[in-house]
Amino acid sequence: MITPMITIVGIGEDGLDGLSPAARILVDTAEVLVGGARHLSMVPANGAAERLEWASPFGHSRAVLEARADKRVVVLASGEPLWFGAAATLIGWFGPQAVSVLPHPGAFSLAAARLGWAMHDCLFLTIHGRPVESLALHLAPGRRLLVLAEDRASPARVAALLQARGFGPSFVAVLENLGGPAERITDVAGVTSDLCVVAVECAAERGLRPLSLVPGLPDEAFEHDGQLTKRDIRATTLAALAPTPGQVLWDVGAGCGSIAIEWMRAGGRAVAIESKPERLERIARNAARLGVPSLEIVAGRAPDALPLDFDPPDAIFVGGGVSEAGLLDICWSALGRGGRLVANAVTMEGEAALVALYGLHGGEMARLSVAHLDRVGGFHAWHPSKPVTRYVGWKK
């Protein structure tokens, strides 16, 4: 199969008039023009080029492009095609040598310019095809967000999320049809266009304690039934797991999902494995509320439910069922090279399983003990929690 040579031309609401001379020549001389209906409509249908809309589902477009590998293919995309655009997908399919990109000032650049916001001070996000709950991860006092909308209903969903998360006082503006003759800035109630960017300057309600991205969220941040790795132990457990952006964690016996959720809040991807239906629902609610709705949840009891047909994970945490026969051995085998296994136990049987694992693979073991101040009558005393035995191992 011949790899197609594709040029992606960013185009704005000003259409062909806004293109550079070089980009205009490429569009005018293309043998195949590909894009959404809105972008294709910006090019007069008076040329000889074949015109193709994106396939649905989008993945089927790959075969369409491969079938025209001997043609001069020009793809029309919104503004800056590498900002949540088609360019990244096409480069992933065909490689950077086969795809050239001619960007155009896009919605984010134009929105920042209209508001006078320095782009290096902004966080660029999208809820186009993604849950609005994902924005919750990024809410912090003073932070500026520019959010690419799904449609004209998106700004109201963003405003509702801000209100629900204690950021109701935030400044919110909606910028519509940026770069075109119908461009305007309005508020949430005045939105009339699906083509819009939501600008948010975060401000918290008085008394709100914003949630940090550093591991160790307060226990009350999670809905749980008591099956929760408590804050102090969770913080040190996540430090041992060493979250890294893009890496994958399996949270085995996830309980309320606290370890997987905090791993994802640090930039990784995670799979939570849990057998109890009510806990599965609780994990999903916690993940959405804490800004990581893309957490993958697997129903079932380990080791049978372990997703062994997935790519090897970078890290595995076993917080439940440590003494289950064969579970730790299967988890160790499932790890990828350089992966780490962290397991906690509070029972003698669980501790014995960790000692056996340490004997096989080495690593580190520690006993963690935490006491909290509590009231005893009219006095205060330390109330110790059950000690936790922790194993940490790295696969060579």
N, C-alpha and C positions, 0 to 999 in steps of 0.2 A: 504494500500500500504506500503510495506517494504521500509524503507529508504536505498538507496545504500550506501555502505562503499567504498569510493574512495580515492586512493592515487594519487596525482599529482606529477610527477617527472619532474623537470626542466632539460632540455637537451640542450647542446650547439652545435655549429658547429663541435666540435670534436667528436660528437656522443657518442656511448657506451663507448669509451675509456676514456672519460672525467667524467664518472659517478663514484660516490663513490661505494665501495663494497656493502654497504647496498642498495643503489638505484639500482645497477645492479641485485641483487638478486630479488628485487621486480619486475623488468621488466621481468626477466627470468622466474619467477613463476606465472606471471599474467594469469588469465583465459580469461580476456578481455583487449585488448589494444586499447585505443582510442586516436585520435589525427589527426592533419592534414597530408596530404599525404607526405610532406617533412619529418616530424618527424617519421612517421611509416616506411618510407623507410630506416631509420637509424638502424632499428632492423631487423636482418635476418628473413626471413619467414620460419624458420625451426622448430618452436615450435608449440604447440597445441593451443595457444591462439587465440581466435576470434579477428579479427582486424577490427575496425570500424573507418571510417573517420567521422569528425564532420558533422552533418546534416546542410542542407541549407534550410531555414534560421536557424541560430545557435540555436534559442530557441527550435526548434524541438528535439534537442539533449537531452533535459530533459527526455522526454518519453523513449528515447532509453536507457538511463542510468537506469531509474526506472525499465524498463523491465528486467534488469540484476542485480537486487538488491541482488540476492543470489550468485553472482559471485565475485571473486577477480578482481576488476576493477582498472587498472592503466592508468592514463591519461598522455600523453607526451605533454609537453608545453615548450615554449621557455624560456630558462634561469631561470629568477626569475618570477614565474607564477603570483605573486601578483603585479607585475609592469605592469599595463595595460594588464594583461593576463587573461586566462580563470578561474583562481582560484577564483577570487572575485565573478564571476557569479555563479560558482558551489556552493560556500559557501552560497551565497544568496538563491539558490534553496533548498539546503539540510541541511544547518546549519553547524557551525564549528565543531561539534562533529562527523559529518559524513565524513569530508574531511580532509585529512592530506596532507601537502605540503612539499616536499623536494626540496628546491631551489638549483640552480646552478648559478655560476657567469654569469650574463646576459649582454645584450648589453650595458646598462648604466654603470655598474661597469667596464666593459672592456674598454669602450670608455674613461671614466675618467682616468683609469690607463694608457692608451696609450698616453693621452695628458698631464698627470701629473696634472690634475685638481682635487682639493679637492672636494669630493662629497658634502660636506655640503655647498659649495659655488655655487653649480650648481642647476638649476631648470630643472626637468625632465618632458618632455612633449611628446605627441604623435600626429601625424597627420594621423595615421593609422585608416582609417574609419572616420576621423574628418576633418572639413574644415581647410585649412592652415591659413585662416584669424584669427583663434583663437589664433595664436601666437602673433598677434599685441598687445594683452593685456599685454604681458610680456616683451615688448621691453623697455629697459632702459639702459643708458650708463653704461658700465662695467659689466652688467649682463651676466652670462654664461648659455647658454641653451644647453641641449642635447635633441634632437628631434628624436623620433622613426619614421622612414619614412614609407610611404605607399608602394612606389616602387621606381624604379631608376629615375623617373621623379620628385620625391618629392624635392630633393635638389635644382633643378632649380626653383621650385615654392617658396621655402623658400627664395632663393636669390632675386627673383622678389618682394616678399613681403617686404623684408628689404629695397630694393631700393625705393619702392613706399612710404614707411613710414619714409624715411629720415635716414635710418640706413645702407645705401649702403657701408660705410667704414668698416663695421663689418668684423672681421675675421670669415671665414667659412671654415670648413673642413668636409669631408665625410669619415666615417669609414665603410668599407665594410667587410662582412663575418667575423665578430669578433669572435675570438676563433677557427677559422678553418684554414686549410692550404692555403686558398685563401685570407686570411685577408690582407687588405692594407688600407692606408690612401691616399686620393686623393682630388682633388678640384671638384667643381661642374661640370666642363666640362668633367672630366674624369670618371664619374660614369658609371659602367657597371653592377652592381648587384642591385637586388631589396631589398636585405637584408642589410640595411645600417642605420646608425645613422648620423644625421646632427649636428655638433657641431658649435655653434655660440657664439662668444664673441662680445657683442653689442658695437658698436661705432657709435655715431650720427654725422650727417653732421654738419659742422660749422653753428652756428646760429639757429639750430633746438631747439625748446622748447618742451622737452618731456612731454607727458601727464601723470599727476599724477593719482594714484588710489584713492586719497582722493576726495570725492565728490566736485563738483564745477568746472567742465571743462569749458574752455572758450566757449562762445557762438559760436564762429566761428569753433569750433570742430565739430559742427552739421550742416548738411544740413537741412534747414528749410524754411518755407514760412511765418515766423512770429509767428506761433503757437508754441511757445517755452517758457518753464519756464526759465526765465533768470538766469544767473549764480548765483547771490547773493541769490535770492529767492530759486533757486534749491538747493544750498548748505544747507540752513537752513531747507528746506523741507526734504531732504534726512537725515539730522541729526535727524529730528523728526520721520521719518520712521524707523530709526535705523537698517540698513542692517546687517544681520547676515549670515555667510556662510551656504548655503544649504536651507535657508528659501525662501518662495515664495511670490512674489509681484504681484498684479494685478494693472496695470497702465491704468486707465479708462479715455478714451478721450486722447489718448497718444500723439497726435500731431506729433512730429518728433521722439518720443520715448526716449527723454533725461532722464527722471526719471527712466524708466525701464532699460535703458542701463547703467546708473551709478550705479544702484542697483546691476546689474550683475557684473560690474567691481569690486564691493566690495565683490563678492563671492556668491551672491544669485542667484536664478532662478526667471524668470519673464515672465508674460504674458502681452502683450500690446494690448489693445482693441481700435480700431479706425475704423471709418465708411467711410472715404474718400479714394478712391482707390489710388490717387496720394500720399497721406500721408503714406499709407501702404507700397508702394514701397520705399518711403523715409526712413521709419523706418528700413526696411530691409537693405538698403544701409548703413545707419548710424551704425547699429549693426555690420555689417561685417567689416566696416572700423575701428571701435573702439574695435574690438577683442572679441565680444560676438555674433557670428553668430547663436548661438543656441537660441537666444531670440524667444519665441513663439509669433506669431502675429495672432490675431483674428480679422476678418473683421466683422464689424457691429456696430450698434448704441446701446449704453447702455440705459436702462437696459436689453433690449432683447438679446443682444449679450454676456452678462456676462456668463462665462463658469461655470454655477452653478452645472454641473455634475462633475466638477473636485473636488479634495480634497480641503477643506477650505484653503484659503490663510493665510499666517502669517501677511500680511500687504496689505492694499489697498490705492492707491492714486487716488483721483478724481481731475483732473485738468481741465476737460472740462465737461460741462453739469451739473454743481453743482445744478442748480435750476430745473433740469428735475424732474417732479413729481415722487416721490417714489424712485428715484435713490439712495439717501443716505441711506434710510431705508433698501433697498434690499442689498446694500453693507455691511451695519452693520450686517445684518442677515447672510450674507455669510462668515463673518470672523470666523476663528477658535478661540478657547479659548486662551486668552492672546494676541490676534491679535490687531493690531492698524490700525486705519483709520485716514488718513490725507487728508484734502481737502482744496483747495485754491479758493478764489473768488475775483473778482475785480468789480462785479456789486452789486447794492443794493439788487437785487433779489437773487443773490447767497449768499450774506451775511445773508439775512433773513433765508435762508435754513440752513445755518451753525448755526445760533442762535437757531433755532428750534431743531436741532440735539443736541446742547449743553444742551438745556433744558431737553431733554429726557435722555441723557446718561452721562452728565457731561463731564469732560475732560479739555482741555485748549483751549483758544482762544487768538490770538495775531493779531495785525495789524502791518504789516511790510512795512516800507517806505525806499526807497533807492534813492539817488540822485547821479548823475555822473557829473563830471566837463565837461563843454562844452564851445566852443568858441562862443562869441557873438560879432561880429564885430572884433575889435582889442583887446577885453577883454575876460576874462574867467568868467563863472558863473555856479552855480549849476543848473543842469536840473533834476527836480524830476520825477521819474517814477510814474505810478499809484500805489496807496497803495494796498496791498494785505492783505485780511483777511484770516487767517489760523486757521483751527480747527484741533486739535489732540485729539483722543479718544482711550482708551484702553478697550478691551472687557474682562470682568472678567471671 
